[in-house]
Amino acid sequence: MDRLEQIAKFMLDQHKSKQNFQNLPETLMPKNLNEAYKIQEIFQKNSGRGQLGGFKIALASKVQQELCGIDHPIAGGIFANEIKSSPETFDLDNFHGLGLEFELAVTLSDDLKPGMEPFDKNNIKQFIKSLSPAFELIIDRDADYSNINPLTMITDNAWCSGIVLGRELSNWEKLNLDVIRSQLLWNDEAPQDAMIKDANPLESLSWVSNLLTSLGRTIPKDSVIITGSVIKTRAPNKGDHIIYKVEDLSEVEIKII
């Protein structure tokens, strides 16, 4: 077993033994971002969770980045069998530190291959098949948010535990993402409003695409890429009923038992 496989195994063993998230020890810390993403790929292949069906962006906001001492987002994979359709029900006992995020998901119309970059918010549009509202299920394993090393978080697949997709937005090409509003409905609480543009979805999509293709990876056609939460991550409780709406165009719904 080489060093990168050893690091991936260490992280997978933590999951299997249900240990809380902790930064990798110095002896196992990736040397740089490229090494961390190579370890993440080994983690994904050896996780027993199947093939990837997409990718995510994490630490998209400046506040989150400053918390982790970096100046850029990070990416992780979404396993295909963890991509669900709304409405969906989840048992909280099946997760180790569950958080929800409220996002816009993109399904790709074509393969994105190394050498096609650089992508930007304008030229990436030609590779979008559809847009949907989405929940991301974050599995943070009860992490101490004041002490998170981004290289460790990358090896831990950026904490993705799946997504739930709402119905596709019709005629998305005609939508102005700079003015569209979204709304979070959590039980009988007052609705919480947010602007889709707050997550810069096309910039996030471009960033993930540039990163992965620059690392030599092809992002297959029909992959789903989620583009960052427009509202702060929130931990659900048993009995919660949660709906995230993109205006009156579509919504995504889950219940926690």
C-alpha positions in Angstrom: 0.0 0.0 0.0 1.5 3.3 -1.0 1.3 6.5 1.0 -1.8 7.9 -0.7 -3.7 4.7 -0.3 -2.7 4.6 3.3 -4.1 8.1 3.9 -7.4 7.2 2.1 -7.7 4.0 4.3 -7.1 6.0 7.4 -10.0 8.3 6.5 -12.3 5.4 5.5 -11.5 3.6 8.8 -12.6 6.7 10.7 -15.9 6.5 8.9 -16.3 2.8 9.6 -15.6 3.2 13.3 -17.9 6.2 13.5 -15.2 8.5 14.8 -15.9 12.3 14.9 -14.1 14.3 12.1 -10.6 15.2 13.0 -7.7 16.6 10.9 -5.2 14.1 9.6 -2.1 13.7 11.7 1.0 15.5 10.3 2.5 12.2 9.2 -0.5 11.6 6.9 -1.2 15.2 5.8 -1.3 15.7 2.0 1.6 17.7 0.8 -0.5 19.9 -1.4 -3.9 20.2 -3.1 -3.1 17.9 -6.0 -2.1 15.2 -3.6 -5.3 15.7 -1.6 -7.5 15.3 -4.6 -5.6 12.1 -5.6 -6.4 10.8 -2.2 -10.0 11.9 -2.5 -10.3 9.8 -5.7 -8.9 6.8 -3.9 -11.3 7.4 -1.0 -14.2 7.5 -3.5 -13.2 4.3 -5.3 -12.6 2.3 -2.1 -15.7 3.7 -0.2 -18.0 0.9 -1.2 -20.6 3.6 -2.1 -20.6 2.9 -5.9 -19.8 5.1 -8.9 -19.9 8.9 -8.9 -22.9 10.7 -10.4 -21.6 14.2 -9.9 -19.6 16.7 -8.0 -20.0 19.5 -5.4 -18.4 22.7 -4.3 -17.6 23.4 -0.7 -16.3 26.4 1.2 -17.7 28.6 -1.5 -18.1 31.7 0.7 -15.3 34.0 1.9 -16.5 33.5 5.5 -16.2 29.7 5.3 -12.8 30.0 3.6 -11.4 32.3 6.2 -12.6 29.9 8.9 -10.4 27.2 7.2 -7.5 29.5 6.4 -7.8 29.2 2.6 -8.7 31.6 -0.2 -10.6 29.2 -2.6 -13.3 26.6 -2.5 -12.8 22.9 -2.6 -14.6 20.1 -4.5 -16.0 16.7 -3.7 -17.8 13.8 -5.4 -21.5 12.9 -5.3 -22.2 9.1 -5.4 -24.8 8.2 -8.0 -26.9 6.1 -5.7 -27.1 9.0 -3.2 -28.8 11.2 -5.8 -32.5 11.2 -4.8 -35.6 12.8 -6.2 -38.0 14.9 -4.3 -40.0 14.3 -2.1 -37.7 12.1 0.1 -37.6 10.9 3.7 -34.4 10.3 5.7 -33.8 8.6 9.0 -31.6 10.9 11.1 -30.1 7.9 12.9 -28.4 6.9 9.6 -26.2 9.9 9.6 -23.2 11.1 11.8 -23.7 14.8 12.0 -26.3 15.7 9.3 -26.5 19.2 7.9 -28.6 20.5 5.0 -27.7 23.0 2.4 -29.9 24.7 -0.1 -28.6 24.9 -3.6 -29.1 25.0 -7.4 -28.1 21.8 -9.1 -26.8 21.6 -12.7 -27.1 18.6 -15.0 -24.5 18.6 -17.8 -25.4 18.1 -21.4 -21.9 17.0 -22.5 -18.7 15.5 -21.3 -16.3 18.1 -19.9 -12.8 16.9 -20.8 -9.2 18.0 -19.9 -8.1 20.7 -22.4 -11.6 22.2 -22.8 -10.9 24.7 -20.0 -10.9 27.5 -19.1 -14.6 27.7 -18.4 -16.3 30.9 -17.2 -19.9 31.9 -16.3 -20.6 32.6 -20.0 -19.1 29.7 -21.9 -20.2 27.1 -19.4 -23.9 27.7 -20.2 -23.6 25.7 -23.5 -22.9 22.6 -21.4 -25.9 22.9 -19.1 -28.8 20.4 -19.7 -31.0 21.5 -16.8 -31.2 23.3 -13.5 -33.0 22.1 -10.4 -33.4 23.2 -6.8 -31.6 20.8 -4.5 -30.8 19.9 -0.9 -27.3 18.7 -0.2 -26.9 16.3 2.8 -23.7 17.2 4.6 -22.1 14.6 6.9 -19.7 16.5 9.1 -19.2 13.8 11.7 -19.7 16.4 14.5 -16.6 18.4 13.4 -15.2 21.2 15.4 -15.7 24.0 12.9 -13.0 26.1 14.5 -10.4 23.6 13.6 -10.9 22.2 10.1 -7.9 21.6 7.8 -9.0 22.0 4.1 -6.6 19.3 2.9 -8.2 16.9 5.3 -11.7 17.9 4.3 -10.7 17.3 0.6 -9.6 13.7 1.4 -12.9 13.3 3.2 -14.8 13.9 0.0 -15.8 17.4 1.2 -18.4 15.8 3.5 -20.9 15.0 0.8 -23.6 12.4 1.8 -25.9 12.8 -1.1 -28.4 15.2 -2.6 -32.1 15.5 -3.3 -33.3 17.1 -6.6 -36.5 18.9 -7.3 -38.2 19.1 -10.7 -36.2 20.7 -13.4 -36.7 24.4 -14.0 -38.5 24.8 -17.3 -37.0 27.1 -19.9 -34.0 27.7 -17.7 -32.1 29.4 -20.6 -34.5 32.4 -20.3 -34.1 32.8 -16.6 -32.1 35.6 -15.1 -30.3 34.0 -12.2 -29.3 37.5 -10.9 -32.9 38.3 -10.0 -34.5 34.9 -9.0 -35.4 34.5 -5.4 -35.5 31.3 -3.4 -37.3 30.5 -0.1 -36.7 28.0 2.7 -39.8 26.7 4.5 -38.9 24.8 7.7 -41.8 23.4 9.6 -44.1 26.3 10.6 -41.3 28.8 10.9 -41.4 32.1 9.1 -40.1 31.6 5.5 -36.4 32.5 4.9 -35.7 34.2 1.6 -32.5 34.2 -0.4 -31.2 35.3 -3.8 -30.0 32.5 -6.1 -27.1 34.9 -7.1 -25.8 34.8 -3.6 -24.1 31.4 -4.4 -22.8 32.6 -7.8 -24.0 29.3 -9.3 -22.4 29.7 -12.8 -19.1 30.8 -11.3 -19.2 27.8 -8.9 -20.0 25.5 -11.8 -17.1 27.0 -13.8 -14.7 26.6 -10.8 -15.5 23.0 -10.3 -15.2 22.2 -14.0 -11.9 24.0 -14.3 -10.5 22.3 -11.2 -11.4 18.7 -12.2 -10.4 19.0 -15.9 -7.1 20.6 -14.9 -6.5 17.5 -12.7 -7.0 15.3 -15.7 -10.5 14.2 -14.9 -13.4 14.0 -17.3 -16.8 15.1 -16.0 -19.2 12.8 -17.8 -22.4 13.9 -19.5 -25.4 13.9 -17.2 -23.3 14.5 -14.2 -25.0 16.6 -11.5 -23.0 19.5 -10.1 -24.4 21.4 -7.1 -23.2 25.0 -6.8 -23.2 26.1 -3.2 -25.8 26.9 -0.5 -27.6 30.3 -0.6 -28.5 29.9 3.1 -26.3 28.8 6.0 -26.0 25.1 6.7 -28.6 23.9 9.2 -28.8 20.7 11.2 -32.3 19.1 11.1 -34.1 17.2 13.9 -36.4 14.3 13.8 -39.9 15.4 12.7 -38.7 18.2 10.5 -40.5 18.9 7.2 -38.4 21.1 4.9 -39.2 22.6 1.5 -36.8 24.7 -0.5 -38.4 26.7 -3.4 -37.1 28.5 -6.4 -39.8 31.2 -6.8 -42.9 29.3 -8.0 -40.9 27.4 -10.6 -39.9 24.3 -8.6 -39.3 23.0 -5.1 -37.5 20.2 -3.3 -39.0 18.6 -0.2 -37.7 16.3 2.5 -38.9 14.9 5.8 -36.6 13.8 8.7 -37.7 10.8 10.8 
